[in-house]
Amino acid sequence: LLTALYNSLRMVRLHAIETLDVRDALSRLEQSVAAVRERDGRVELRVVRQSLYLNGVRLETDIHNYVFYDAVLKALRQAGIGVLRLDGSPGSRDWQTFLGLIVRAGPEDDPTKTVELRKQMASRMVRGI
């Protein structure tokens, strides 16, 4: 899931939303979310200090996944997200919108950022995230 989230963030940041690369990355992200939900019955990614927890289990970082781990951690923190809970099954449009907002998030120390992110997601009818 971490790798798929990282790749999707990267594709949304580097390419136009309509490109095949972005669609493929989002498809893999949807598949990863579905696999975790099937295995654990839920999907919740939590940021605690410098750590990520998936469904209550701390994700370990090592030389092989440090880039993914660090990039996802920074993106969530910069967007003011402490918990990413997936209720239902977000579709590609939901992921495109959400990740696009995350990529454009402002400075980490803006206290209104989370409220603004929620408003933008609601106005764009993002569901499941």
Sequence and secondary structure as in RCSB ss.txt:
>XXXX:A:sequence
LLTALYNSLRMVRLHAIETLDVRDALSRLEQSVAAVRERDGRVELRVVRQSLYLNGVRLETDIHNYVFYDAVLKA
LRQAGIGVLRLDGSPGSRDWQTFLGLIVRAGPEDDPTKTVELRKQMASRMVRGI
>XXXX:A:secstr
 HHHHHHHHHHHHHS TTSHHHHHHHHHHHHHHHHHHHHHS  EEEEETTEEEETTEE    TTTHHHHHHHHHH
HHHTT SEEE  S   HHHHHHHHHHHHT   TT TTHHHHHHHHHHHTT    
